[in-house]
Amino acid sequence: MAEKQRIQAPYGMAGLVRYEETEESLIKLKPEHIVALAAALVVIEIVLFFFVK
């Protein structure tokens, strides 16, 4: 039987090269903070909808 020949892609094409971001943001927020902020906005909108006329 014939042996299978492995085809190798260049490292850049195979997704093996990682690029790090060098920019640092001044505002650092955790995902939990974003979820909490969105939940707080929903609660505020519900309160305003029912109690402000």
N, CA, C and O atoms as a Tripos MOL2 file, in Angstrom:
@<TRIPOS>MOLECULE
protein
  212   211    53     0     0
PROTEIN
NO_CHARGES

@<TRIPOS>ATOM
      1 N           0.8300   -1.1880    0.0000 N.3       1 MET1
      2 CA          0.0000    0.0000    0.0000 C.3       1 MET1
      3 C           0.8710    1.2470    0.0000 C.2       1 MET1
      4 O           1.9780    1.2710    0.5390 O.2       1 MET1
      5 N           0.3430    2.2440   -0.6050 N.am      2 ALA2
      6 CA          1.0740    3.5070   -0.6570 C.3       2 ALA2
      7 C           0.9460    4.2240    0.6810 C.2       2 ALA2
      8 O          -0.1090    4.2150    1.3160 O.2       2 ALA2
      9 N           2.0330    4.8360    1.0850 N.am      3 GLU3
     10 CA          2.0040    5.6040    2.3320 C.3       3 GLU3
     11 C           1.3100    6.9370    2.0860 C.2       3 GLU3
     12 O           1.4160    7.5240    1.0100 O.2       3 GLU3
     13 N           0.6040    7.3950    3.1010 N.am      4 LYS4
     14 CA         -0.0470    8.7000    2.9880 C.3       4 LYS4
     15 C           1.0000    9.7890    3.1830 C.2       4 LYS4
     16 O           1.8120    9.7370    4.1060 O.2       4 LYS4
     17 N           0.9630   10.7540    2.3110 N.am      5 GLN5
     18 CA          1.8750   11.8760    2.4460 C.3       5 GLN5
     19 C           1.1660   12.9880    3.2050 C.2       5 GLN5
     20 O           0.0390   13.3660    2.8840 O.2       5 GLN5
     21 N           1.8430   13.4930    4.2010 N.am      6 ARG6
     22 CA          1.2620   14.5800    4.9900 C.3       6 ARG6
     23 C           1.5080   15.8990    4.2870 C.2       6 ARG6
     24 O           2.6120   16.1780    3.8210 O.2       6 ARG6
     25 N           0.4790   16.6900    4.2200 N.am      7 ILE7
     26 CA          0.5980   18.0200    3.6380 C.3       7 ILE7
     27 C           0.7000   19.0020    4.7930 C.2       7 ILE7
     28 O          -0.1740   19.0520    5.6590 O.2       7 ILE7
     29 N           1.7600   19.7730    4.7980 N.am      8 GLN8
     30 CA          1.9560   20.7390    5.8740 C.3       8 GLN8
     31 C           1.7530   22.1470    5.3310 C.2       8 GLN8
     32 O           2.3200   22.5290    4.3080 O.2       8 GLN8
     33 N           0.9420   22.8950    6.0350 N.am      9 ALA9
     34 CA          0.7110   24.2870    5.6700 C.3       9 ALA9
     35 C           1.7440   25.1580    6.3740 C.2       9 ALA9
     36 O           2.2490   24.7880    7.4340 O.2       9 ALA9
     37 N           2.0560   26.2960    5.8010 N.am     10 PRO10
     38 CA          2.9420   27.2280    6.5080 C.3      10 PRO10
     39 C           2.3100   27.6340    7.8410 C.2      10 PRO10
     40 O           1.0870   27.6490    7.9750 O.2      10 PRO10
     41 N           3.1410   27.9590    8.8110 N.am     11 TYR11
     42 CA          2.6330   28.2660   10.1470 C.3      11 TYR11
     43 C           1.6180   29.4010   10.1410 C.2      11 TYR11
     44 O           0.6380   29.3560   10.8850 O.2      11 TYR11
     45 N           1.8340   30.3990    9.3290 N.am     12 GLY12
     46 CA          0.9000   31.5220    9.2750 C.3      12 GLY12
     47 C          -0.4520   31.1230    8.7140 C.2      12 GLY12
     48 O          -1.4710   31.6900    9.1100 O.2      12 GLY12
     49 N          -0.4840   30.1770    7.8170 N.am     13 MET13
     50 CA         -1.7370   29.7510    7.2060 C.3      13 MET13
     51 C          -2.4850   28.7590    8.0870 C.2      13 MET13
     52 O          -3.7000   28.6140    7.9540 O.2      13 MET13
     53 N          -1.7930   28.0860    8.9660 N.am     14 ALA14
     54 CA         -2.4250   27.0720    9.8010 C.3      14 ALA14
     55 C          -2.9950   27.6700   11.0830 C.2      14 ALA14
     56 O          -3.5720   26.9420   11.8910 O.2      14 ALA14
     57 N          -2.8480   28.9640   11.2850 N.am     15 GLY15
     58 CA         -3.3850   29.6090   12.4810 C.3      15 GLY15
     59 C          -2.5240   29.4060   13.7040 C.2      15 GLY15
     60 O          -3.0160   29.5130   14.8270 O.2      15 GLY15
     61 N          -1.2620   29.1180   13.5180 N.am     16 LEU16
     62 CA         -0.3880   28.8450   14.6490 C.3      16 LEU16
     63 C           0.3710   30.0740   15.1280 C.2      16 LEU16
     64 O           1.0450   30.0250   16.1560 O.2      16 LEU16
     65 N           0.2670   31.1550   14.4020 N.am     17 VAL17
     66 CA          0.9610   32.3750   14.7840 C.3      17 VAL17
     67 C           0.0050   33.2300   15.5940 C.2      17 VAL17
     68 O          -1.1280   33.4670   15.1750 O.2      17 VAL17
     69 N           0.4490   33.6880   16.7350 N.am     18 ARG18
     70 CA         -0.3900   34.5440   17.5830 C.3      18 ARG18
     71 C           0.1350   35.9720   17.5350 C.2      18 ARG18
     72 O           1.3400   36.2190   17.5990 O.2      18 ARG18
     73 N          -0.7860   36.8840   17.4230 N.am     19 TYR19
     74 CA         -0.4300   38.2920   17.4280 C.3      19 TYR19
     75 C          -0.9880   38.9090   18.7040 C.2      19 TYR19
     76 O          -2.1890   38.8380   18.9660 O.2      19 TYR19
     77 N          -0.1210   39.5060   19.4820 N.am     20 GLU20
     78 CA         -0.5550   40.1280   20.7300 C.3      20 GLU20
     79 C          -0.8920   41.5880   20.4630 C.2      20 GLU20
     80 O          -0.2460   42.2600   19.6600 O.2      20 GLU20
     81 N          -1.9050   42.0510   21.1490 N.am     21 GLU21
     82 CA         -2.2460   43.4600   21.0330 C.3      21 GLU21
     83 C          -1.2750   44.2670   21.8720 C.2      21 GLU21
     84 O          -1.0380   43.9540   23.0390 O.2      21 GLU21
     85 N          -0.7250   45.2880   21.2870 N.am     22 THR22
     86 CA          0.2250   46.1140   22.0130 C.3      22 THR22
     87 C          -0.4430   47.3280   22.6390 C.2      22 THR22
     88 O           0.1300   47.9680   23.5200 O.2      22 THR22
     89 N          -1.6490   47.6480   22.1900 N.am     23 GLU23
     90 CA         -2.3530   48.8000   22.7410 C.3      23 GLU23
     91 C          -2.9970   48.4360   24.0680 C.2      23 GLU23
     92 O          -3.5960   47.3710   24.2130 O.2      23 GLU23
     93 N          -2.8680   49.3210   25.0160 N.am     24 GLU24
     94 CA         -3.5050   49.1260   26.3110 C.3      24 GLU24
     95 C          -4.6070   50.1580   26.4550 C.2      24 GLU24
     96 O          -4.3810   51.3470   26.2330 O.2      24 GLU24
     97 N          -5.7880   49.7160   26.8220 N.am     25 SER25
     98 CA         -6.9160   50.6160   26.9820 C.3      25 SER25
     99 C          -6.8200   51.3360   28.3230 C.2      25 SER25
    100 O          -6.3270   50.7810   29.3050 O.2      25 SER25
    101 N          -7.2920   52.5640   28.3500 N.am     26 LEU26
    102 CA         -7.3020   53.3140   29.6030 C.3      26 LEU26
    103 C          -8.4160   52.8310   30.5210 C.2      26 LEU26
    104 O          -8.2980   52.9070   31.7440 O.2      26 LEU26
    105 N          -9.4990   52.3320   29.9270 N.am     27 ILE27
    106 CA        -10.6320   51.8400   30.7060 C.3      27 ILE27
    107 C         -10.6300   50.3210   30.6310 C.2      27 ILE27
    108 O         -10.7570   49.7440   29.5510 O.2      27 ILE27
    109 N         -10.4860   49.6840   31.7730 N.am     28 LYS28
    110 CA        -10.4850   48.2240   31.7990 C.3      28 LYS28
    111 C         -11.7250   47.7510   32.5480 C.2      28 LYS28
    112 O         -11.8680   48.0020   33.7450 O.2      28 LYS28
    113 N         -12.6180   47.0670   31.8410 N.am     29 LEU29
    114 CA        -13.8500   46.5650   32.4310 C.3      29 LEU29
    115 C         -13.9080   45.0580   32.2780 C.2      29 LEU29
    116 O         -13.5580   44.5080   31.2340 O.2      29 LEU29
    117 N         -14.3530   44.4060   33.3300 N.am     30 LYS30
    118 CA        -14.5560   42.9620   33.2730 C.3      30 LYS30
    119 C         -15.9120   42.6880   32.6260 C.2      30 LYS30
    120 O         -16.7980   43.5420   32.6690 O.2      30 LYS30
    121 N         -16.0860   41.5200   32.0320 N.am     31 PRO31
    122 CA        -17.3890   41.1800   31.4450 C.3      31 PRO31
    123 C         -18.5210   41.2320   32.4660 C.2      31 PRO31
    124 O         -19.6540   41.5600   32.1160 O.2      31 PRO31
    125 N         -18.2240   40.9120   33.7210 N.am     32 GLU32
    126 CA        -19.2480   40.9600   34.7670 C.3      32 GLU32
    127 C         -19.7630   42.3770   34.9630 C.2      32 GLU32
    128 O         -20.9460   42.5770   35.2390 O.2      32 GLU32
    129 N         -18.8820   43.3620   34.8210 N.am     33 HIS33
    130 CA        -19.2950   44.7560   34.9780 C.3      33 HIS33
    131 C         -20.2400   45.1700   33.8560 C.2      33 HIS33
    132 O         -21.2010   45.9000   34.0940 O.2      33 HIS33
    133 N         -19.9790   44.7180   32.6580 N.am     34 ILE34
    134 CA        -20.8410   45.0490   31.5190 C.3      34 ILE34
    135 C         -22.2230   44.4360   31.7000 C.2      34 ILE34
    136 O         -23.2350   45.0880   31.4400 O.2      34 ILE34
    137 N         -22.2670   43.1800   32.1480 N.am     35 VAL35
    138 CA        -23.5510   42.5090   32.3740 C.3      35 VAL35
    139 C         -24.3230   43.2140   33.4820 C.2      35 VAL35
    140 O         -25.5310   43.4190   33.3610 O.2      35 VAL35
    141 N         -23.6370   43.5870   34.5600 N.am     36 ALA36
    142 CA        -24.2980   44.2820   35.6650 C.3      36 ALA36
    143 C         -24.8220   45.6440   35.2140 C.2      36 ALA36
    144 O         -25.9170   46.0460   35.6100 O.2      36 ALA36
    145 N         -24.0680   46.3450   34.4060 N.am     37 LEU37
    146 CA        -24.5120   47.6460   33.9000 C.3      37 LEU37
    147 C         -25.7480   47.4980   33.0180 C.2      37 LEU37
    148 O         -26.6850   48.2890   33.1190 O.2      37 LEU37
    149 N         -25.7490   46.4930   32.1600 N.am     38 ALA38
    150 CA        -26.9120   46.2560   31.2970 C.3      38 ALA38
    151 C         -28.1380   45.8900   32.1280 C.2      38 ALA38
    152 O         -29.2380   46.3650   31.8480 O.2      38 ALA38
    153 N         -27.9590   45.0520   33.1450 N.am     39 ALA39
    154 CA        -29.0780   44.6680   34.0100 C.3      39 ALA39
    155 C         -29.6080   45.8820   34.7690 C.2      39 ALA39
    156 O         -30.8190   46.0400   34.9180 O.2      39 ALA39
    157 N         -28.7100   46.7360   35.2480 N.am     40 ALA40
    158 CA        -29.1330   47.9390   35.9670 C.3      40 ALA40
    159 C         -29.9270   48.8660   35.0500 C.2      40 ALA40
    160 O         -30.9190   49.4560   35.4780 O.2      40 ALA40
    161 N         -29.5050   48.9990   33.8080 N.am     41 LEU41
    162 CA        -30.2460   49.8420   32.8690 C.3      41 LEU41
    163 C         -31.6360   49.2860   32.5910 C.2      41 LEU41
    164 O         -32.5940   50.0490   32.4660 O.2      41 LEU41
    165 N         -31.7530   47.9740   32.4940 N.am     42 VAL42
    166 CA        -33.0680   47.3570   32.2820 C.3      42 VAL42
    167 C         -33.9730   47.6300   33.4720 C.2      42 VAL42
    168 O         -35.1400   47.9790   33.2940 O.2      42 VAL42
    169 N         -33.4530   47.4760   34.6810 N.am     43 VAL43
    170 CA        -34.2490   47.7220   35.8890 C.3      43 VAL43
    171 C         -34.6760   49.1850   35.9510 C.2      43 VAL43
    172 O         -35.8240   49.4790   36.2860 O.2      43 VAL43
    173 N         -33.7760   50.0950   35.6360 N.am     44 ILE44
    174 CA        -34.1170   51.5220   35.6530 C.3      44 ILE44
    175 C         -35.2170   51.8280   34.6400 C.2      44 ILE44
    176 O         -36.1420   52.5870   34.9330 O.2      44 ILE44
    177 N         -35.1170   51.2410   33.4530 N.am     45 GLU45
    178 CA        -36.1610   51.4680   32.4440 C.3      45 GLU45
    179 C         -37.5090   50.9240   32.8900 C.2      45 GLU45
    180 O         -38.5360   51.5610   32.6570 O.2      45 GLU45
    181 N         -37.5250   49.7630   33.5240 N.am     46 ILE46
    182 CA        -38.7870   49.1850   34.0120 C.3      46 ILE46
    183 C         -39.3900   50.0690   35.0950 C.2      46 ILE46
    184 O         -40.5930   50.3300   35.0840 O.2      46 ILE46
    185 N         -38.5700   50.5290   36.0260 N.am     47 VAL47
    186 CA        -39.0570   51.4010   37.0990 C.3      47 VAL47
    187 C         -39.6090   52.6950   36.5090 C.2      47 VAL47
    188 O         -40.6860   53.1410   36.9030 O.2      47 VAL47
    189 N         -38.8960   53.2950   35.5820 N.am     48 LEU48
    190 CA        -39.3730   54.5340   34.9730 C.3      48 LEU48
    191 C         -40.6580   54.3160   34.1830 C.2      48 LEU48
    192 O         -41.5290   55.1850   34.1710 O.2      48 LEU48
    193 N         -40.7850   53.1850   33.5330 N.am     49 PHE49
    194 CA        -41.9770   52.8940   32.7370 C.3      49 PHE49
    195 C         -43.2250   52.8060   33.6100 C.2      49 PHE49
    196 O         -44.2870   53.3000   33.2310 O.2      49 PHE49
    197 N         -43.0980   52.1770   34.7800 N.am     50 PHE50
    198 CA        -44.2690   51.9670   35.6250 C.3      50 PHE50
    199 C         -44.5610   53.1250   36.5760 C.2      50 PHE50
    200 O         -45.7240   53.3450   36.9160 O.2      50 PHE50
    201 N         -43.5580   53.8650   37.0140 N.am     51 PHE51
    202 CA        -43.7790   54.8640   38.0530 C.3      51 PHE51
    203 C         -43.7140   56.3070   37.5730 C.2      51 PHE51
    204 O         -44.0960   57.2050   38.3220 O.2      51 PHE51
    205 N         -43.2540   56.5640   36.3790 N.am     52 VAL52
    206 CA        -43.1900   57.9350   35.8770 C.3      52 VAL52
    207 C         -44.2010   58.0630   34.7440 C.2      52 VAL52
    208 O         -44.1360   57.3650   33.7320 O.2      52 VAL52
    209 N         -45.1490   58.9960   34.9590 N.am     53 LYS53
    210 CA        -46.1770   59.1820   33.9280 C.3      53 LYS53
    211 C         -46.3060   60.6300   33.5730 C.2      53 LYS53
    212 O         -47.1220   60.9870   32.7220 O.2      53 LYS53
@<TRIPOS>BOND
     1     1     2 1
     2     2     3 1
     3     3     4 2
     4     3     5 am
     5     5     6 1
     6     6     7 1
     7     7     8 2
     8     7     9 am
     9     9    10 1
    10    10    11 1
    11    11    12 2
    12    11    13 am
    13    13    14 1
    14    14    15 1
    15    15    16 2
    16    15    17 am
    17    17    18 1
    18    18    19 1
    19    19    20 2
    20    19    21 am
    21    21    22 1
    22    22    23 1
    23    23    24 2
    24    23    25 am
    25    25    26 1
    26    26    27 1
    27    27    28 2
    28    27    29 am
    29    29    30 1
    30    30    31 1
    31    31    32 2
    32    31    33 am
    33    33    34 1
    34    34    35 1
    35    35    36 2
    36    35    37 am
    37    37    38 1
    38    38    39 1
    39    39    40 2
    40    39    41 am
    41    41    42 1
    42    42    43 1
    43    43    44 2
    44    43    45 am
    45    45    46 1
    46    46    47 1
    47    47    48 2
    48    47    49 am
    49    49    50 1
    50    50    51 1
    51    51    52 2
    52    51    53 am
    53    53    54 1
    54    54    55 1
    55    55    56 2
    56    55    57 am
    57    57    58 1
    58    58    59 1
    59    59    60 2
    60    59    61 am
    61    61    62 1
    62    62    63 1
    63    63    64 2
    64    63    65 am
    65    65    66 1
    66    66    67 1
    67    67    68 2
    68    67    69 am
    69    69    70 1
    70    70    71 1
    71    71    72 2
    72    71    73 am
    73    73    74 1
    74    74    75 1
    75    75    76 2
    76    75    77 am
    77    77    78 1
    78    78    79 1
    79    79    80 2
    80    79    81 am
    81    81    82 1
    82    82    83 1
    83    83    84 2
    84    83    85 am
    85    85    86 1
    86    86    87 1
    87    87    88 2
    88    87    89 am
    89    89    90 1
    90    90    91 1
    91    91    92 2
    92    91    93 am
    93    93    94 1
    94    94    95 1
    95    95    96 2
    96    95    97 am
    97    97    98 1
    98    98    99 1
    99    99   100 2
   100    99   101 am
   101   101   102 1
   102   102   103 1
   103   103   104 2
   104   103   105 am
   105   105   106 1
   106   106   107 1
   107   107   108 2
   108   107   109 am
   109   109   110 1
   110   110   111 1
   111   111   112 2
   112   111   113 am
   113   113   114 1
   114   114   115 1
   115   115   116 2
   116   115   117 am
   117   117   118 1
   118   118   119 1
   119   119   120 2
   120   119   121 am
   121   121   122 1
   122   122   123 1
   123   123   124 2
   124   123   125 am
   125   125   126 1
   126   126   127 1
   127   127   128 2
   128   127   129 am
   129   129   130 1
   130   130   131 1
   131   131   132 2
   132   131   133 am
   133   133   134 1
   134   134   135 1
   135   135   136 2
   136   135   137 am
   137   137   138 1
   138   138   139 1
   139   139   140 2
   140   139   141 am
   141   141   142 1
   142   142   143 1
   143   143   144 2
   144   143   145 am
   145   145   146 1
   146   146   147 1
   147   147   148 2
   148   147   149 am
   149   149   150 1
   150   150   151 1
   151   151   152 2
   152   151   153 am
   153   153   154 1
   154   154   155 1
   155   155   156 2
   156   155   157 am
   157   157   158 1
   158   158   159 1
   159   159   160 2
   160   159   161 am
   161   161   162 1
   162   162   163 1
   163   163   164 2
   164   163   165 am
   165   165   166 1
   166   166   167 1
   167   167   168 2
   168   167   169 am
   169   169   170 1
   170   170   171 1
   171   171   172 2
   172   171   173 am
   173   173   174 1
   174   174   175 1
   175   175   176 2
   176   175   177 am
   177   177   178 1
   178   178   179 1
   179   179   180 2
   180   179   181 am
   181   181   182 1
   182   182   183 1
   183   183   184 2
   184   183   185 am
   185   185   186 1
   186   186   187 1
   187   187   188 2
   188   187   189 am
   189   189   190 1
   190   190   191 1
   191   191   192 2
   192   191   193 am
   193   193   194 1
   194   194   195 1
   195   195   196 2
   196   195   197 am
   197   197   198 1
   198   198   199 1
   199   199   200 2
   200   199   201 am
   201   201   202 1
   202   202   203 1
   203   203   204 2
   204   203   205 am
   205   205   206 1
   206   206   207 1
   207   207   208 2
   208   207   209 am
   209   209   210 1
   210   210   211 1
   211   211   212 2
@<TRIPOS>SUBSTRUCTURE
     1 MET1         2 RESIDUE 1 A MET
     2 ALA2         6 RESIDUE 1 A ALA
     3 GLU3        10 RESIDUE 1 A GLU
     4 LYS4        14 RESIDUE 1 A LYS
     5 GLN5        18 RESIDUE 1 A GLN
     6 ARG6        22 RESIDUE 1 A ARG
     7 ILE7        26 RESIDUE 1 A ILE
     8 GLN8        30 RESIDUE 1 A GLN
     9 ALA9        34 RESIDUE 1 A ALA
    10 PRO10       38 RESIDUE 1 A PRO
    11 TYR11       42 RESIDUE 1 A TYR
    12 GLY12       46 RESIDUE 1 A GLY
    13 MET13       50 RESIDUE 1 A MET
    14 ALA14       54 RESIDUE 1 A ALA
    15 GLY15       58 RESIDUE 1 A GLY
    16 LEU16       62 RESIDUE 1 A LEU
    17 VAL17       66 RESIDUE 1 A VAL
    18 ARG18       70 RESIDUE 1 A ARG
    19 TYR19       74 RESIDUE 1 A TYR
    20 GLU20       78 RESIDUE 1 A GLU
    21 GLU21       82 RESIDUE 1 A GLU
    22 THR22       86 RESIDUE 1 A THR
    23 GLU23       90 RESIDUE 1 A GLU
    24 GLU24       94 RESIDUE 1 A GLU
    25 SER25       98 RESIDUE 1 A SER
    26 LEU26      102 RESIDUE 1 A LEU
    27 ILE27      106 RESIDUE 1 A ILE
    28 LYS28      110 RESIDUE 1 A LYS
    29 LEU29      114 RESIDUE 1 A LEU
    30 LYS30      118 RESIDUE 1 A LYS
    31 PRO31      122 RESIDUE 1 A PRO
    32 GLU32      126 RESIDUE 1 A GLU
    33 HIS33      130 RESIDUE 1 A HIS
    34 ILE34      134 RESIDUE 1 A ILE
    35 VAL35      138 RESIDUE 1 A VAL
    36 ALA36      142 RESIDUE 1 A ALA
    37 LEU37      146 RESIDUE 1 A LEU
    38 ALA38      150 RESIDUE 1 A ALA
    39 ALA39      154 RESIDUE 1 A ALA
    40 ALA40      158 RESIDUE 1 A ALA
    41 LEU41      162 RESIDUE 1 A LEU
    42 VAL42      166 RESIDUE 1 A VAL
    43 VAL43      170 RESIDUE 1 A VAL
    44 ILE44      174 RESIDUE 1 A ILE
    45 GLU45      178 RESIDUE 1 A GLU
    46 ILE46      182 RESIDUE 1 A ILE
    47 VAL47      186 RESIDUE 1 A VAL
    48 LEU48      190 RESIDUE 1 A LEU
    49 PHE49      194 RESIDUE 1 A PHE
    50 PHE50      198 RESIDUE 1 A PHE
    51 PHE51      202 RESIDUE 1 A PHE
    52 VAL52      206 RESIDUE 1 A VAL
    53 LYS53      210 RESIDUE 1 A LYS
